[in-house]
Amino acid sequence: MYATELQKIAREQIGILPNTTPGSEEDTIAKIALGNKIFRDNKLSSNHVQSCITCHPLDGNAAGMDRQATSRGTFGQIGKRNTPSILNVGYLPMIFWDGRRDSLYNQAIDPFLNPIEMSLPSEAELLTRIQNDISYTAFFANAFPESPNPSIHSVRLTLAAFERSLISKSKFDDFLENNVLALNNSELDGLKLFLDVGCTNCHSKSLLGGSQFAKLDSVYSYNISDLGRAEFTGKPEDEFFFKVPPLRNVALTAPYFHDGSVTTLKEAVRRMNEYNLNRKINESEIEMITNFLKSLSDKTKVK
């Protein structure tokens, strides 16, 4: 009875993750395959050593981020912000910690041109490298039979299609969708506490985050040189606001926060005890919430 009632409340307050991502209606197997190829191609970085998958590993137990505080670029440049998981990115209404892109299509080629990531000099250089690689010919022909010549537009479309396909489901999804027995008692207690104390004030909707910005304003020390969303908008009132990260796969994607400065999930929960909760939580309750958060991990990535 306890689990059934909690399932009902969670469905209302969090919601069930859809089985398809917004915008995927015209994605095809061929487009996804081409996007996957581009995503993994290290010849598309300035010195041929890095690809998208370097910072967003997906194979095996990897959960779409490299578990570094901040990632290194193709020449060893140190990035400014923690690399988020790319799993479930197709559901996000805004991309990057500062929300500077509103779609995967608009974001798709940014990493190739970013001087501290893959460091190509121009869109033209990216396109030239793809055009000069005959291994792409059949992929583009299959993905775009009516216009098989590579273009920046088609590169954007296929990368977005591939990224939209990276849907991650957990036993928490099983619980929400159909199996009231999917969570154990410890996880159920953690979920109840998560809802009761108001974690969903910020970590809202089916991704448990990713849909709003919050000001990182606390007693803890973070990278004070990073002004967050204000660096994109230029507005002083946006200083130190960052996108609230989705909590799906959070147990697999340490370290935490925009600067990657927190190494454990329990410490991240402890720090969130400072933010917008209905009441403070104690150490045993931090353990309970941590247990629940572990149930958000992709079922294929955990043993």
C-alpha positions in Angstrom: 0.0 0.0 0.0 2.9 2.3 0.9 4.6 1.7 -2.4 1.4 2.1 -4.4 0.6 5.4 -2.8 4.1 6.6 -3.3 4.0 5.6 -7.0 0.9 7.7 -7.4 2.5 10.8 -5.8 5.7 10.4 -7.8 3.7 10.1 -11.1 2.0 13.4 -10.2 5.0 15.3 -9.0 7.7 13.9 -11.3 6.0 12.2 -14.2 6.8 9.3 -16.4 9.7 9.8 -18.9 8.3 9.4 -22.4 9.7 6.6 -24.5 10.6 9.0 -27.3 12.3 12.4 -27.2 10.8 15.6 -28.7 11.8 16.2 -32.3 12.6 12.5 -33.0 9.7 12.0 -35.3 11.8 12.2 -38.5 14.9 10.4 -37.1 15.8 7.3 -39.0 18.1 4.4 -38.3 20.3 5.7 -41.1 20.5 9.2 -39.6 21.2 7.8 -36.2 24.0 5.6 -37.6 25.6 8.5 -39.4 25.4 10.7 -36.2 27.0 7.8 -34.2 29.9 7.7 -36.8 30.5 11.4 -36.6 30.2 11.3 -32.8 33.0 8.8 -32.6 35.4 10.2 -35.3 38.6 11.5 -33.9 39.7 12.8 -37.3 37.2 15.6 -36.8 39.4 17.2 -34.0 42.2 19.5 -34.9 45.0 17.0 -34.4 43.0 13.8 -34.9 43.1 12.6 -31.3 39.7 13.4 -29.9 36.1 12.8 -30.7 32.8 13.6 -29.0 32.9 10.3 -27.3 36.2 11.1 -25.6 34.4 13.4 -23.2 31.0 11.6 -23.5 31.9 7.9 -23.3 29.0 5.5 -23.8 30.4 2.0 -24.2 30.3 -0.5 -21.3 29.3 1.0 -18.0 30.2 4.6 -19.1 27.2 6.9 -18.5 27.9 9.6 -21.1 30.5 11.7 -19.3 34.2 11.1 -18.6 34.1 11.5 -14.8 36.7 14.2 -14.8 36.3 17.4 -12.8 36.6 19.3 -16.1 37.6 17.7 -19.4 40.7 18.3 -21.5 40.6 19.4 -25.1 42.4 18.0 -28.1 45.7 19.8 -27.2 45.3 19.2 -23.4 43.5 22.4 -22.8 41.6 22.3 -19.5 37.9 23.0 -19.8 36.1 25.4 -17.5 33.0 23.3 -16.5 32.2 19.8 -15.7 31.1 17.7 -18.6 27.4 16.6 -18.1 26.1 13.2 -19.1 24.8 13.0 -22.7 22.3 10.3 -21.7 18.7 11.6 -22.1 20.0 14.9 -23.5 17.2 14.8 -26.1 14.6 15.7 -23.4 16.4 18.8 -22.3 14.8 22.2 -23.2 18.2 23.9 -22.9 21.8 22.8 -23.4 25.0 23.6 -21.5 25.3 24.8 -17.9 24.4 28.3 -19.0 21.6 27.3 -21.3 23.2 29.0 -24.3 21.7 26.6 -26.8 18.0 25.8 -27.0 18.3 22.6 -29.2 20.6 19.8 -30.1 20.5 21.0 -33.7 21.9 24.4 -32.7 24.4 22.8 -30.3 25.6 20.1 -32.5 28.8 21.5 -34.0 29.9 23.7 -31.1 32.4 21.2 -29.7 34.2 20.9 -33.0 34.8 24.6 -33.2 35.4 25.4 -29.5 39.1 26.2 -29.1 39.3 24.4 -25.7 37.6 21.3 -27.1 38.2 19.9 -30.6 39.6 23.2 -31.9 38.7 23.2 -35.6 39.1 26.6 -37.2 35.8 26.7 -39.0 32.6 25.0 -40.2 34.3 24.7 -43.6 37.1 22.7 -42.1 34.7 20.3 -40.4 32.8 19.8 -43.6 36.0 19.3 -45.7 37.2 16.6 -43.4 34.0 14.7 -43.7 33.8 15.2 -47.5 37.3 13.9 -48.0 36.6 10.7 -46.1 35.1 8.2 -48.5 33.9 6.0 -45.5 31.1 8.6 -45.1 29.8 8.3 -48.6 27.4 5.4 -48.1 26.3 6.8 -44.7 25.2 10.1 -46.2 23.5 8.3 -49.1 21.5 6.1 -46.8 20.6 9.0 -44.4 19.8 11.5 -47.1 19.0 9.7 -50.3 17.6 12.8 -51.9 20.6 15.0 -51.0 23.5 12.8 -50.2 26.2 15.5 -50.4 27.4 16.3 -46.9 26.4 19.7 -45.5 26.6 21.4 -42.1 22.8 21.2 -42.0 22.9 17.4 -42.5 25.7 17.0 -39.9 23.6 18.9 -37.4 20.6 16.8 -38.2 22.4 13.5 -37.8 24.2 14.4 -34.6 21.0 15.5 -33.1 19.2 12.3 -34.2 21.9 10.2 -32.6 21.9 12.1 -29.4 18.1 11.9 -29.2 18.4 8.1 -29.3 20.4 8.0 -26.1 17.5 7.3 -23.9 18.3 5.9 -20.4 15.8 3.9 -18.3 16.2 2.9 -14.7 14.4 0.8 -12.2 12.8 4.0 -11.0 11.2 4.1 -14.4 10.0 0.6 -13.9 8.5 1.7 -10.6 6.7 4.7 -12.2 5.5 2.9 -15.3 4.2 -0.5 -14.1 6.1 -2.3 -11.3 5.3 -1.1 -7.8 7.8 -3.7 -6.5 10.8 -2.3 -8.5 12.2 -0.2 -5.6 13.3 -1.7 -2.3 12.2 -0.3 1.1 15.3 1.9 1.4 14.8 3.4 -2.0 11.1 4.0 -1.3 11.9 5.7 1.9 14.5 7.9 0.1 12.0 8.8 -2.6 9.4 9.7 0.0 11.9 12.0 1.7 13.0 13.4 -1.6 9.4 14.5 -2.3 8.6 15.5 1.3 11.5 17.9 1.8 11.0 19.6 -1.6 14.0 18.4 -3.7 11.6 18.7 -6.7 11.4 22.5 -6.2 14.5 22.5 -8.4 15.0 18.9 -9.6 11.6 18.9 -11.3 9.7 17.0 -14.0 10.6 13.6 -15.4 14.4 14.3 -15.8 14.5 15.5 -12.2 16.1 18.7 -13.3 17.4 20.4 -16.4 14.4 22.7 -16.9 15.3 25.8 -14.9 18.2 27.9 -13.6 19.2 28.3 -9.9 21.8 30.6 -8.2 24.7 28.8 -6.7 24.8 30.8 -3.5 26.1 29.0 -0.5 28.7 28.7 2.2 30.7 26.3 0.1 33.5 27.5 -2.2 33.1 27.0 -6.0 34.9 28.5 -8.9 34.1 32.2 -8.3 35.6 33.2 -11.7 32.7 31.4 -13.4 29.8 33.8 -13.6 27.5 31.1 -15.0 24.5 32.2 -17.2 25.6 35.8 -17.1 28.6 35.0 -19.3 26.0 34.2 -22.0 23.3 36.8 -21.3 25.5 39.6 -20.2 23.0 40.4 -17.4 24.3 41.0 -13.9 21.2 39.5 -12.5 22.2 36.1 -14.0 25.5 35.9 -12.3 26.2 32.6 -10.6 23.0 31.1 -12.0 23.5 27.6 -13.6 21.1 25.1 -15.1 19.8 22.7 -12.4 21.3 19.4 -13.5 19.0 16.4 -14.2 19.5 13.7 -11.5 19.1 10.7 -13.8 22.3 8.6 -13.7 23.7 10.9 -11.0 25.3 8.0 -9.1 27.3 7.2 -12.2 28.4 10.7 -13.1 30.7 12.0 -10.3 32.2 14.5 -9.8 29.5 17.0 -9.2 28.5 20.7 -9.7 29.5 22.9 -12.6 33.2 22.9 -11.6 33.4 19.2 -10.8 34.7 20.0 -7.3 32.6 17.5 -5.3 33.7 13.8 -5.6 30.9 11.9 -3.8 27.2 11.7 -4.2 26.6 11.9 -0.5 28.6 15.1 -0.2 26.6 16.6 -3.1 23.4 15.8 -1.3 24.8 17.2 1.9 25.5 20.5 0.1 22.1 20.6 -1.4 20.8 20.6 2.2 21.5 24.4 1.9 19.0 25.0 -0.9 15.3 25.7 -0.9 14.3 22.7 1.1 11.2 22.6 3.3 13.4 21.7 6.2 17.0 20.6 6.9 17.9 17.0 6.6 20.2 15.0 8.9 22.9 12.5 8.1 20.7 9.4 8.1 18.3 11.2 5.8 21.1 12.1 3.5 21.9 8.4 3.3 18.2 7.7 2.5 18.1 10.2 -0.4 21.4 8.9 -1.7 19.9 5.4 -1.8 17.0 6.6 -3.8 19.2 8.5 -6.2 21.1 5.3 -7.0 17.8 3.9 -8.3 18.0 6.5 -11.1 20.9 4.7 -12.8 20.6 3.2 -16.3 19.8 -0.5 -15.9 22.4 -1.4 -18.5 25.2 0.4 -16.7 24.8 -1.1 -13.2 25.4 -4.7 -12.1 
